[in-house]
Amino acid sequence: MALTERERQILEKIEQNPMISQNDLAQWCGITRSGVAAHISNLMRKGYIQGKGYVLTPPRYVAVIGAINMDVYGIADNDVVGESSNVGSIVSAVGGIARNVSFNLGHLGVRNYLISVYGDDEEGEHVRSDSFANGIDITYCKQLSNASTSRYLSVVDADGRQIVALDDMKISDNITPEFLEQREQTIVNAEAVVIDSSLPLQTLSWVCGKVSKPIVARVVSVNKAKRLLPVLGRIDTLVLSEAESRLVSGIAVHDERTAHTCMEALAKAGVKHTLMFVQGSELMYRGDEETVTVALPNAGSHTLRFENGAASGAMSALLWARMEGRDDAESAHLAAAAASLSMRQVTSVFPELDARALLDCAGLSE
């Protein structure tokens, strides 16, 4: 369960000094002792403190390794005419698969650490301010001198469909095994680790060789999909689209039947769970007990459906659902709901995301 800001402050103080008294906490917080007692009771109920004496529950967290981008989106007002200027709007925002997953997990109450790099340019300062504003923990990120922050450019048509995208992610080559070795304990002690195929091949191999907990991987673009081939046997959950399926499984997906065949091939390669977007309108999830197909929830009054953040939303919700002990069917519905919420705006995350919004969209109860 998510913490309030006051509960988080009290928990951090207890972590620093497990013997601190309620009176000292009250003085530090500027509230009454009874107020502190109520917050501590909530922390016990939520599982962050075990019993009296402030015995702290070992923290469960997720390590998210991958890119932080400055995203730029061009949205056409009308049908796009090639080799010509087109009227539209341009929007920029901090994004990137890893950053978006970290944002989503945090909003769902899942403690996580983002592990990435960004530049010392203007975009890098946007990354820092965005992280602070959204509660994204960048303790294990590094701002690199004389380096440009990763950039992603997407052009979509008047219906919200992506026409073309370009990325300039050379800085991500600095997420090397040597870089991760300095953060090894944080990675190997995580409840789960999120990676994507934009990472260098040797980095993917290092993570998969070090981590014993579930690894959730996102296939990013047809140009980088094959980087995951040598480590498929170590992937617990793979998230991909039809366009990327042939490159990691050898099977072209164009409907539910071929999607099932693709998932079977991935299972033989060692992938335990697969989440796949099919025909842009539904998700298929091969879980522990069953394979579930879920139509993306209706967007309601939102007529456009922007796909940039759908996969990040879906994999974040799927990971949250599994950590909450949800079964395969509920996990699939929650992933589809998160994808649908993410598609309501051109930027890659749904700003009002929380567990309640997700459950409501999925038609589920707590």
For each residue, the residues with C-beta under 8 A, 3 or more apart:
1: 46 47 109
2: 108 109 354 355
3: 7 8 11 43 46 48 109
4: 7 8 39 42
5: 8 9
6: 9 10 29 31 39
7: 3 4 10 11 39 42 43 46 48
8: 3 4 5 11 12
9: 5 6 12 13 29
10: 6 7 13 14 25 29 36 39 40 43
11: 3 7 8 14 15 43 48 49
12: 8 9 15 16
13: 9 10 16 17 20 25 28
14: 10 11 17 18 20 25 49 54 56
15: 11 12 18 56
16: 12 13 20
17: 13 14 20
18: 14 15 53 54 55 56
19: 54
20: 13 14 16 17 24 25 54
21: 24 25
22: 25 26 33 36 37 40
23: 26 27 33
24: 20 21 27 28
25: 10 13 14 20 21 22 28 29 36
26: 22 23 29 30 31 32 33 35 36
27: 23 24 30
28: 13 24 25
29: 6 9 10 25 26 35 36
30: 26 27
31: 6 26 35 36
32: 26 35 36
33: 22 23 26 36 37
34: 37 38
35: 26 29 31 32 38 39
36: 10 22 25 26 29 31 32 33 39 40
37: 22 33 34 40 41
38: 34 35 41 42
39: 4 6 7 10 35 36 42 43
40: 10 22 36 37 43 44 49 54
41: 37 38 44 45
42: 4 7 38 39 45 46
43: 3 7 10 11 39 40 46 48 49
44: 40 41 47 48 49 50 51
45: 41 42
46: 1 3 7 42 43
47: 1 44 50 57
48: 3 7 11 43 44 56 57
49: 11 14 40 43 44 54 55 56 57
50: 44 47 55 56 57
51: 44 55
52: 55
53: 18
54: 14 18 19 20 40 49
55: 18 49 50 51 52
56: 14 15 18 48 49 50 59
57: 47 48 49 50
58:
59: 56 111
60: 111 191 323
61: 110 111 112 113 190 191
62: 105 110 111 112 113 190 191 192 193 194 319
63: 112 113 115 186 187 190 192 193 194
64: 98 101 102 105 112 113 114 115 193 194
65: 98 115 116 175 180 187 193 194 195 199 203 207
66: 96 97 98 99 101 115 116 172 175 194 195 196 198 199 218
67: 96 97 98 99 116 150 169 172 196 198
68: 94 95 96 98 99 114 116 117 118 127 141 149 150
69: 94 95 96 99 149 150 151 152 167 169
70: 92 93 94 95 123 126 127 149 150 151 152
71: 92 93 94 95 96 151 152 153 154 308 347 348
72: 90 91 92 151 152 153 154
73: 90 91 92 93 154 155 156 308 346 347
74: 88 89 90 153 154 155 156
75: 88 89 90 91 156 158 160 346
76: 79 80 86 87 88 155 156 157 158 163
77: 86 87 88 89 158
78: 86 87 158
79: 76 157 158
80: 76 86 155 157 158 163
81: 84 86
82:
83:
84: 81
85:
86: 76 77 78 80 81
87: 76 77 78
88: 74 75 76 77
89: 74 75 77
90: 72 73 74 75
91: 72 73 75 346 347
92: 70 71 72 73
93: 70 71 73 347 348
94: 68 69 70 71 99 126 127 130
95: 68 69 70 71 99 100 152 308 309 347 348 349
96: 66 67 68 69 71 99 100 116 150 152
97: 66 67 100 101 196 198 218 220 311 312
98: 64 65 66 67 68 101 102 114 115 116 194 196
99: 66 67 68 69 94 95 96 102 103 114 116 127 136
100: 95 96 97 103 104 309 312 313 316 348 349
101: 64 66 97 98 104 105 112 194 218 312 315 316
102: 64 98 99 105 106 112 113 114 136 137
103: 99 100 106 107 134 136 349
104: 100 101 107 108 312 313 316 317 338 349 353
105: 62 64 101 102 108 110 112 316 319 320
106: 102 103 109 110 111 112 134 135 136 137
107: 103 104 353 354
108: 2 104 105 316 317 320 353 354 355 358
109: 1 2 3 106 320 354 355
110: 61 62 105 106 319 320 323
111: 59 60 61 62 106
112: 61 62 63 64 101 102 105 106 137
113: 61 62 63 64 102 137 139 140 186 190
114: 64 68 98 99 102 131 136 137 138 140 141
115: 63 64 65 66 98 140 141 175 180 183 186 187
116: 65 66 67 68 96 98 99 138 141 142 172 175
117: 68 141 142 143 144 147 171 172 174 175 179
118: 68 123 124 127 128 141 142 143 144 149 150 171
119: 123 124 143 144 147 148 149 171
120: 124 143 144 145 146 147
121: 124 125 147 148 149
122: 125 126
123: 70 118 119 126 127 148 149 151
124: 118 119 120 121 127 128 143 149
125: 121 122 128 129
126: 70 94 122 123 129 130 149
127: 68 70 94 99 118 123 124 130 131 138 149
128: 118 124 125 131 132 138 143
129: 125 126 132 133
130: 94 126 127 133 134 136
131: 114 127 128 134 136 137 138
132: 128 129 135 136
133: 129 130
134: 103 106 130 131
135: 106 132
136: 99 102 103 106 114 130 131 132
137: 102 106 112 113 114 131 140
138: 114 116 127 128 131 141
139: 113
140: 113 114 115 137 183 186
141: 68 114 115 116 117 118 138
142: 116 117 118 174 179
143: 117 118 119 120 124 128
144: 117 118 119 120 147 171 174
145: 120
146: 120
147: 117 119 120 121 144 171 174
148: 119 121 123 151 168 170 171
149: 68 69 70 118 119 121 123 124 126 127 171
150: 67 68 69 70 96 118 167 168 169 170 171 172
151: 69 70 71 72 123 148 167 168 169
152: 69 70 71 72 95 96 165 166 167 168 169
153: 71 72 74 165 166 167
154: 71 72 73 74 162 164 165 308
155: 73 74 76 80 162 163 164 165
156: 73 74 75 76 160 161 162 163 306 346
157: 76 79 80 160 161 163
158: 75 76 77 78 79 80
159: 304
160: 75 156 157 304 305 306 307 343 346
161: 156 157 307
162: 154 155 156 165 307 308
163: 76 80 155 156 157
164: 154 155
165: 152 153 154 155 162 221
166: 152 153
167: 69 150 151 152 153 198 221
168: 148 150 151 152
169: 67 69 150 151 152 172 198
170: 148 150 173
171: 117 118 119 144 147 148 149 150 174
172: 66 67 116 117 150 169 175 198 199 200
173: 170 176 200
174: 117 142 144 147 171 179
175: 65 66 115 116 117 172 179 180 199 200 203
176: 173 179 180 200 202 203
177: 180 181 202 203 206
178: 181 182
179: 117 142 174 175 176 182 183
180: 65 115 175 176 177 183 184 187 203 206 207
181: 177 178 184
182: 178 179
183: 115 140 179 180 186 187
184: 180 181 187 188 210
185: 188 189
186: 63 113 115 140 183 189 190
187: 63 65 115 180 183 184 190 193 207 210 211
188: 184 185 210 211 212 213
189: 185 186
190: 61 62 63 113 186 187 193 211 213
191: 60 61 62 213 323
192: 62 63 213 214 215 216 236 319 323
193: 62 63 64 65 187 190 207 211 213 214 215 216
194: 62 63 64 65 66 98 101 215 216 217 218 315 319
195: 65 66 199 204 207 215 216 217 218
196: 66 67 97 98 199 217 218 219 220
197: 204 217 218 219 220 221 224 225 227 228
198: 66 67 97 167 169 172 220 221 224
199: 65 66 172 175 195 196 203 204 207 227
200: 172 173 175 176 203 204 227
201: 204 205 227 230
202: 176 177 205 206
203: 65 175 176 177 180 199 200 206 207
204: 195 197 199 200 201 207 208 227 228 230 231
205: 201 202 208 209 230 231
206: 177 180 202 203 209 210
207: 65 180 187 193 195 199 203 204 210 211 215
208: 204 205 211 215 231 234 235
209: 205 206 234
210: 184 187 188 206 207
211: 187 188 190 193 207 208 215 234
212: 188
213: 188 190 191 192 193
214: 192 193 236 237
215: 192 193 194 195 207 208 211 234 235 236 237
216: 192 193 194 195 235 236 237 239 315 318 319
217: 194 195 196 197 228 235 237 238 239
218: 66 97 101 194 195 196 197 239 240 311 312 315
219: 196 197 224 225 228 238 239 240 241 244 247 248
220: 97 196 197 198 224 225
221: 165 167 197 198 224 225 244
222: 225 243 244 247
223:
224: 197 198 219 220 221 227
225: 197 219 220 221 222 228 240 244 247 248
226: 229 247 248
227: 197 199 200 201 204 224
228: 197 204 217 219 225 231 232 235 238 248
229: 226 232 248
230: 201 204 205
231: 204 205 208 228 234 235
232: 228 229 235 238 248 266 269 270 271
233: 269 270 271
234: 208 209 211 215 231 270
235: 208 215 216 217 228 231 232 238 270 271 272
236: 192 214 215 216 271 272 273
237: 214 215 216 217 271 272 273 274 275 315 318 319
238: 217 219 228 232 235 248 266 271 273 274 275
239: 216 217 218 219 274 275 276 311 314 315 318
240: 218 219 225 244 245 248 274 275 276 277
241: 219 244 245 276 277 311
242: 245 253 254 259 276 277 278 279
243: 222
244: 219 221 222 225 240 241 247 248
245: 240 241 242 248 249 251 252 253 259 262 276
246: 249 250 251 252 253
247: 219 222 225 226 244
248: 219 225 226 228 229 232 238 240 244 245 266
249: 245 246 262 265 266 269
250: 246 265
251: 245 246 258 261 262 265
252: 245 246 258
253: 242 245 246 258 259 262 276 278
254: 242 258 279
255: 258 259 278 279
256: 259 260 278 284 293
257: 260 261
258: 251 252 253 254 255 261 262
259: 242 245 253 255 256 262 263 276 278 284
260: 256 257 263 264 284 291
261: 251 257 258 264 265
262: 245 249 251 253 258 259 265 266 274 276
263: 259 260 266 267 274 276 284 286 291
264: 260 261 267 268
265: 249 250 251 261 262 268 269
266: 232 238 248 249 262 263 269 271 274
267: 263 264 270 271 272 274 286
268: 264 265
269: 232 233 249 265 266
270: 232 233 234 235 267
271: 232 233 235 236 237 238 266 267 274
272: 235 236 237 267 288
273: 236 237 238 285 286 287 288
274: 237 238 239 240 262 263 266 267 271 284 285 286
275: 237 238 239 240 283 284 285 286 314 315 318 332 335
276: 239 240 241 242 245 253 259 262 263 283 284 285
277: 240 241 242 280 282 283 310 311 314 339
278: 242 253 255 256 259 281 282 283 284 293
279: 242 254 255 282
280: 277 307
281: 278 295 296
282: 277 278 279 293 294 295 296 336
283: 275 276 277 278 293 294 296 314 332 335 336 339
284: 256 259 260 263 274 275 276 278 291 292 293 294 332
285: 273 274 275 276 291 292 294 318 328 331 332 335
286: 263 267 273 274 275 291
287: 273 290 291 292 327 328 331 332
288: 272 273 328
289: 327 328
290: 287 328 329
291: 260 263 284 285 286 287
292: 284 285 287 328 329 332 333
293: 256 278 282 283 284 332
294: 282 283 284 285 332 333 335 336
295: 281 282 336
296: 281 282 283 305 336 339 340 343
297: 336 337 340 361 362 363
298: 340
299: 302 303 304 305 340 343 344
300:
301:
302: 299 305 343 344
303: 299
304: 159 160 299
305: 160 296 299 302 340 343 344
306: 156 160 309 343 344 345 346
307: 160 161 162 280 310 343
308: 71 73 95 154 162 342 346 347 348
309: 95 100 306 312 313 342 343 347 348 349 350
310: 277 307 313 314 339 340 342 343
311: 97 218 239 241 277 314 315 339
312: 97 100 101 104 218 309 315 316 342 348 349
313: 100 104 309 310 316 317 335 338 339 341 342 349 350 353
314: 239 275 277 283 310 311 317 318 335 336 338 339 342
315: 101 194 216 218 237 239 275 311 312 318 319 335
316: 100 101 104 105 108 312 313 319 320 338
317: 104 108 313 314 320 321 334 335 337 338 339 358
318: 216 237 239 275 285 314 315 321 322 331 332 334 335 338
319: 62 105 110 192 194 216 237 315 316 322 323
320: 105 108 109 110 316 317 323 324 334 355 358
321: 317 318 324 326 330 331 334 335
322: 318 319 325 326 331
323: 60 110 191 192 319 320
324: 320 321
325: 322
326: 321 322 330 331 334
327: 287 289 330 331
328: 285 287 288 289 290 292 331 332
329: 290 292 332 333
330: 321 326 327 333 334 362 364
331: 285 287 318 321 322 326 327 328 334 335
332: 275 283 284 285 287 292 293 294 318 328 329 335 336
333: 292 294 329 330 336 337 362 363 364
334: 317 318 320 321 326 330 331 337 338 358 359 362 364
335: 275 283 285 294 313 314 315 317 318 321 331 332 338 339
336: 282 283 294 295 296 297 314 332 333 339 340 362
337: 297 317 333 334 340 341 358 359 361 362
338: 104 313 314 316 317 318 334 335 341 342 350 353 358 361
339: 277 283 296 310 311 313 314 317 335 336 342 343
340: 296 297 298 299 305 310 336 337 343 344 361
341: 313 337 338 344 350 353 357 358 361
342: 308 309 310 312 313 314 338 339 348 349 350
343: 160 296 299 302 305 306 307 309 310 339 340
344: 299 302 305 306 340 341 350
345: 306 350 351
346: 73 75 91 156 160 306 308
347: 71 73 91 93 95 308 309
348: 71 93 95 100 308 309 312 342
349: 95 100 103 104 309 312 313 342 353
350: 309 313 338 341 342 344 345 353 357
351: 345
352: 357
353: 104 107 108 313 338 341 349 350 357 358
354: 2 107 108 109 357 358
355: 2 108 109 320 358 359 366
356: 359 360
357: 341 350 352 353 354 360 361
358: 108 317 320 334 337 338 341 353 354 355 361 362
359: 334 337 355 356 362 364 365 366
360: 356 357 363
361: 297 337 338 340 341 357 358
362: 297 330 333 334 336 337 358 359
363: 297 333 360
364: 330 333 334 359
365: 359
366: 355 359
